[in-house]
C-alpha cells in the first residue's frame, strides 16, 4: 500500500511538472516577444516568433522530463528484478 502511494505521488509530481513546464515556457516566450514588439514596434511578429520558441521549448522540456521518468522507472524495475532473483 505504501509503495502504491509512493508511485501515485511520483506520477502526480511528473504530471504537474510537465504542465507547469509547458505553461511557464509559453508565457516566457510570449512575454519576451511582446516586450520586443513594444520596443521595436514590430507588432505582432516578435510575439508570434517568441511564442513559437516558447512552445517548442515547452515540448522539449516535456520530452526531457518523460525520458528521465522512463529511465528512472526502468532502473526501479531492474532493481526489483535483481532483488527478487
Secondary structure, 3 states (H helix, E strand, C coil): CHHHHHHHHHHHHHHHHHHHHHHHHHHHHHHHHHHHHHHHCCCCHHHHHHHHHHHHHHHHHHHHHHHHHHHHHHHHHHHHHHHHC
